Amino acid sequence: MKVSIPRLRGGLIPAIVIIVVLALLPVIGVPGNWLLYLLFFFIYLAMANMWNLLAGYSGLTSLCPAAFVGLAGYTLAIITWLGWPFYVGIILGTIVAALFAMLISIPVFRLKGIYFAIGTLVVPEILRFVFLMWRPVGSILYGRGAGYTIKDIGDLTQAHVYWFALVVGIASIFLMRYILSSKLGSGLAAIRDNDNTAASSGINVFNLKLYSFVISASVTGLAGTIFYIYQGYIEPISAFNVRWLVTIMLATVIGGEGIEEGPIAGTIIVVFLYFRLARYAEVSLIIQGVILIGVMLLAPQGIMGSLRKTRPYRSLIKLATRR
């Protein structure tokens, strides 16, 4: 099964122009609140792209992105407490998230459908309990759920963190395009449609699922480290919170699950809701959940899925592509 990816006229030139403009925003004096919106947009976009890779293209409804975010964030914090540079923490946090994904894949890949979803859902809850009780021995790290500041990042400005987030967000878009146009993307599409048929066709179902799971965990963990560099503090309750899952699912479902450009459209709305609902912290999660259910009922294919059926969108695609 071949996945068809539209190619823009002019190759990478339009994309490069957009990236350069985005990179120059802090230099030309764009207001700080706009940089903050874009910073969150790129962080959530990277996570939503990876959840879309699993749920939309691999048929894996993974409910444990908070596990990768929390583990990567804690790795970053501990590395800075040990006196190592923060960028080492970013790298090691990404690696820890990937290794943890490989570890839990052994039991959870034995489950299918709703059982797989439930199996992954309990993982962040277990980790939250562990980190609430955990206390390192013979170290200056205090633990026991008290949380940690991210040390030695005082020289970083909002612009620096924005550039980190920009790189991660843009890289996730190119990574998705590469995967979907490769044999891995074709194999994942076959597994999503019917894993038994894919296996009988010679596709190594376990390996392809593992590749997508580890890639998703790595990028999600990487985006998590950027978030905690911005926040400067991490503690178990928020690090392993279901809010991460709801935010990522909301962005993907609103935009269009299984549609490449879906997470981009959905993340724009999610970031808007994030800041608009900040004053309603106690009920914001409920409001987002209601919106998520409403979108699933009224527009199952999301915004981009609905737009694809309209004539203006099809005309725009014809102008932008060679097809």
Wavefront OBJ file of the C-alpha trace (Angstrom):
o trace
v 0.000 0.000 0.000
v 1.573 3.260 -1.101
v 0.964 6.495 0.757
v 0.599 9.439 -1.605
v 2.108 12.679 -0.350
v 1.475 15.916 -2.277
v 4.616 17.786 -3.316
v 4.557 21.566 -3.409
v 5.608 23.493 -6.471
v 9.074 24.924 -6.047
v 10.220 22.183 -3.707
v 11.467 23.312 -0.318
v 11.722 27.025 -1.124
v 8.313 28.058 0.333
v 8.969 25.990 3.458
v 12.425 27.526 3.904
v 11.012 31.048 3.570
v 8.372 30.352 6.235
v 10.940 28.826 8.602
v 13.315 31.781 8.176
v 10.502 34.249 8.894
v 9.508 32.322 12.027
v 13.130 32.179 13.181
v 13.525 35.945 12.770
v 10.453 36.871 14.822
v 12.376 37.354 18.116
v 14.998 39.427 16.306
v 12.534 41.867 14.738
v 10.895 42.618 18.070
v 7.665 40.638 17.983
v 5.775 41.030 21.315
v 6.658 38.472 23.955
v 3.122 37.128 24.252
v 3.132 36.215 20.547
v 6.405 34.347 21.006
v 4.851 32.549 23.965
v 1.837 31.461 21.881
v 4.129 30.177 19.138
v 6.402 28.460 21.655
v 3.489 26.444 23.015
v 2.207 25.871 19.494
v 5.425 24.211 18.360
v 5.739 22.093 21.511
v 2.165 20.818 21.260
v 2.481 20.417 17.492
v 5.438 18.048 17.874
v 3.528 15.966 20.441
v 0.319 15.968 18.368
v 2.218 14.866 15.259
v 3.648 11.924 17.163
v 0.255 10.944 18.577
v -1.146 11.174 15.061
v 1.643 8.871 13.889
v 0.479 6.252 16.393
v -3.310 6.649 16.463
v -3.859 7.981 12.958
v -1.369 5.993 10.917
v -0.379 2.975 13.020
v -3.698 2.095 14.647
v -2.146 2.351 18.123
v -4.289 4.389 20.510
v -1.504 5.135 22.963
v -2.661 6.934 26.109
v 0.721 7.335 27.800
v 2.413 10.441 26.286
v 2.589 11.911 29.806
v 4.965 9.096 30.757
v 7.466 10.184 28.113
v 7.066 13.871 28.932
v 7.553 13.281 32.660
v 10.519 10.931 32.348
v 12.311 13.216 29.891
v 11.608 16.240 32.092
v 12.885 14.532 35.232
v 15.995 13.359 33.397
v 16.653 16.959 32.359
v 16.205 18.189 35.928
v 18.449 15.545 37.468
v 21.185 16.145 34.892
v 21.247 19.862 35.701
v 21.359 19.086 39.436
v 24.381 16.888 38.805
v 26.135 19.874 37.269
v 25.938 18.846 33.625
v 24.810 21.291 30.897
v 21.102 21.447 30.163
v 21.597 20.346 26.541
v 22.994 17.053 27.842
v 19.766 16.709 29.797
v 17.765 17.298 26.609
v 19.658 14.543 24.803
v 19.524 12.082 27.687
v 15.867 12.880 28.364
v 15.041 11.975 24.769
v 17.034 8.742 25.062
v 15.376 7.786 28.358
v 11.914 8.292 26.812
v 12.894 6.071 23.866
v 14.340 3.353 26.108
v 11.263 3.388 28.318
v 9.049 3.014 25.223
v 11.089 -0.033 24.208
v 10.723 -1.466 27.718
v 6.945 -1.140 28.015
v 6.409 -2.274 24.417
v 7.140 -5.845 25.518
v 3.966 -6.178 27.658
v 1.632 -3.614 26.029
v 2.092 -4.896 22.476
v 0.545 -8.159 23.610
v -2.686 -6.192 23.986
v -4.942 -5.002 21.186
v -7.626 -2.376 20.736
v -9.196 -1.037 23.890
v -6.992 -3.286 26.024
v -3.881 -1.677 24.540
v -5.311 1.776 25.280
v -6.119 0.864 28.899
v -2.722 -0.773 29.343
v -0.918 2.385 28.262
v -3.246 4.640 30.269
v -2.101 3.208 33.604
v 1.605 3.737 32.843
v 1.724 7.483 33.704
v -0.301 6.838 36.857
v 2.235 4.267 38.026
v 5.106 6.623 37.287
v 3.405 9.456 39.140
v 3.064 7.254 42.216
v 6.717 6.168 41.939
v 8.014 9.731 41.660
v 5.813 10.911 44.503
v 7.436 8.275 46.742
v 10.932 8.315 45.233
v 13.790 9.806 47.203
v 17.431 9.465 46.062
v 19.874 8.230 48.710
v 23.137 10.004 49.436
v 22.409 12.931 47.163
v 21.408 16.568 47.316
v 18.247 15.708 45.383
v 15.312 15.844 47.771
v 12.566 13.983 45.962
v 9.324 12.744 47.531
v 7.168 14.705 45.131
v 8.688 18.035 46.128
v 9.721 18.740 42.560
v 12.917 20.212 41.173
v 13.974 23.413 39.522
v 15.889 23.156 36.263
v 19.280 24.565 37.240
v 21.802 26.633 35.282
v 19.406 27.901 32.612
v 19.386 31.484 33.806
v 21.206 32.696 30.693
v 18.458 31.392 28.408
v 15.931 33.958 27.244
v 12.433 33.422 25.935
v 13.852 33.789 22.431
v 16.267 30.897 23.005
v 13.507 28.591 24.207
v 11.329 29.722 21.296
v 14.060 28.698 18.843
v 14.381 25.300 20.531
v 10.617 24.790 20.241
v 10.654 25.986 16.618
v 13.312 23.421 15.691
v 11.411 20.583 17.385
v 8.044 21.565 15.888
v 9.343 21.995 12.334
v 11.438 18.824 12.612
v 8.324 16.861 13.596
v 6.568 18.015 10.401
v 9.464 16.939 8.184
v 9.803 13.688 10.122
v 6.146 12.861 9.542
v 6.466 13.637 5.826
v 9.540 11.424 5.578
v 7.909 8.530 7.444
v 4.681 8.666 5.461
v 6.536 8.634 2.158
v 8.766 5.714 3.202
v 8.258 1.957 3.428
v 7.670 2.410 7.151
v 4.637 4.594 6.442
v 3.241 2.112 3.927
v 3.711 -0.748 6.379
v 2.054 1.188 9.204
v -0.942 1.958 6.980
v -1.285 -1.740 6.218
v -1.092 -2.607 9.917
v -3.707 0.024 10.757
v -6.113 -1.433 8.197
v -5.605 -5.053 9.286
v -2.543 -6.274 11.157
v -3.326 -9.938 10.480
v -3.435 -9.325 6.730
v -0.258 -7.252 6.967
v 1.521 -10.063 8.824
v 0.416 -12.634 6.241
v 1.864 -10.331 3.547
v 5.313 -10.567 5.100
v 5.249 -7.338 7.149
v 6.954 -7.577 10.535
v 4.078 -6.109 12.544
v 5.874 -6.014 15.898
v 8.971 -4.261 14.545
v 7.036 -1.575 12.671
v 4.849 -0.887 15.689
v 7.957 -0.699 17.847
v 9.655 1.743 15.450
v 6.668 4.081 15.449
v 6.230 3.777 19.222
v 9.879 4.600 19.939
v 9.969 7.468 17.444
v 6.820 8.920 18.973
v 8.193 8.582 22.502
v 11.508 10.188 21.544
v 10.005 13.288 19.947
v 7.365 13.625 22.672
v 10.072 13.415 25.331
v 12.203 15.934 23.443
v 9.295 18.379 23.260
v 8.703 17.793 26.971
v 12.269 18.827 27.845
v 11.800 22.090 25.917
v 8.602 22.747 27.850
v 10.355 22.246 31.191
v 13.259 24.436 30.155
v 10.679 27.158 29.635
v 8.819 26.374 32.865
v 12.006 25.889 34.886
v 10.382 23.510 37.358
v 8.985 19.964 37.380
v 6.941 17.959 39.876
v 5.165 14.579 39.571
v 1.499 15.575 39.625
v 1.705 17.874 36.584
v 4.474 15.953 34.806
v 2.485 12.711 34.604
v -0.909 14.391 34.343
v -3.676 13.272 31.994
v -3.819 16.867 30.760
v -0.969 16.082 28.349
v -3.021 13.310 26.791
v -6.185 15.413 26.530
v -4.313 18.312 24.927
v -2.594 16.127 22.338
v -5.758 14.156 21.537
v -7.766 17.369 21.245
v -5.280 18.860 18.779
v -5.236 15.715 16.646
v -8.977 15.001 16.665
v -10.000 18.624 16.045
v -7.562 18.943 13.155
v -8.185 15.502 11.719
v -6.778 12.174 12.857
v -4.866 10.351 10.142
v -4.454 13.560 8.131
v -0.958 14.989 7.803
v -1.942 18.639 8.184
v -4.568 17.864 10.844
v -2.389 18.433 13.939
v -1.311 21.840 12.619
v -4.896 23.127 12.414
v -5.868 21.424 15.663
v -2.892 22.751 17.613
v -3.759 26.327 16.662
v -7.154 25.886 18.311
v -5.704 24.036 21.313
v -3.198 26.803 22.048
v -5.994 29.368 21.791
v -8.078 27.345 24.264
v -5.058 26.851 26.546
v -4.657 30.567 27.127
v -8.352 31.423 27.061
v -9.195 28.743 29.651
v -6.230 29.517 31.918
v -8.485 31.510 34.246
v -10.789 28.471 34.590
v -8.097 26.037 35.729
v -10.473 23.944 37.845
v -12.857 23.154 35.003
v -10.656 23.653 31.920
v -9.994 19.933 31.585
v -13.749 19.232 31.665
v -14.389 21.912 29.036
v -11.691 20.464 26.780
v -13.130 16.987 27.244
v -16.597 18.196 26.232
v -15.118 19.894 23.151
v -13.265 16.689 22.273
v -16.450 14.603 22.489
v -18.414 17.195 20.533
v -15.894 17.237 17.687
v -15.812 13.440 17.553
v -19.619 13.376 17.237
v -20.163 16.321 14.889
v -17.017 16.168 12.731
v -15.410 12.721 13.061
v -12.837 13.561 10.381
v -11.858 16.841 12.001
v -11.486 20.283 10.468
v -9.108 19.251 7.697
v -11.126 16.140 6.932
v -14.233 18.281 6.449
v -12.351 20.875 4.393
v -11.031 18.200 2.063
v -14.612 17.608 0.897
v -15.099 21.237 -0.149
v -14.447 22.504 -3.659
v -12.262 25.519 -2.618
v -9.886 23.224 -0.715
v -9.598 20.801 -3.628
v -8.932 23.702 -5.976
v -6.239 25.036 -3.659
v -4.558 21.631 -3.548
v -4.568 21.452 -7.342
v -2.871 24.850 -7.520
v -0.294 23.972 -4.857
v 0.615 20.543 -6.202
v 1.537 19.022 -9.512
v -1.521 16.745 -9.472
l 1 2 3 4 5 6 7 8 9 10 11 12 13 14 15 16 17 18 19 20 21 22 23 24 25 26 27 28 29 30 31 32 33 34 35 36 37 38 39 40 41 42 43 44 45 46 47 48 49 50 51 52 53 54 55 56 57 58 59 60 61 62 63 64 65 66 67 68 69 70 71 72 73 74 75 76 77 78 79 80 81 82 83 84 85 86 87 88 89 90 91 92 93 94 95 96 97 98 99 100 101 102 103 104 105 106 107 108 109 110 111 112 113 114 115 116 117 118 119 120 121 122 123 124 125 126 127 128 129 130 131 132 133 134 135 136 137 138 139 140 141 142 143 144 145 146 147 148 149 150 151 152 153 154 155 156 157 158 159 160 161 162 163 164 165 166 167 168 169 170 171 172 173 174 175 176 177 178 179 180 181 182 183 184 185 186 187 188 189 190 191 192 193 194 195 196 197 198 199 200 201 202 203 204 205 206 207 208 209 210 211 212 213 214 215 216 217 218 219 220 221 222 223 224 225 226 227 228 229 230 231 232 233 234 235 236 237 238 239 240 241 242 243 244 245 246 247 248 249 250 251 252 253 254 255 256 257 258 259 260 261 262 263 264 265 266 267 268 269 270 271 272 273 274 275 276 277 278 279 280 281 282 283 284 285 286 287 288 289 290 291 292 293 294 295 296 297 298 299 300 301 302 303 304 305 306 307 308 309 310 311 312 313 314 315 316 317 318 319 320 321 322 323
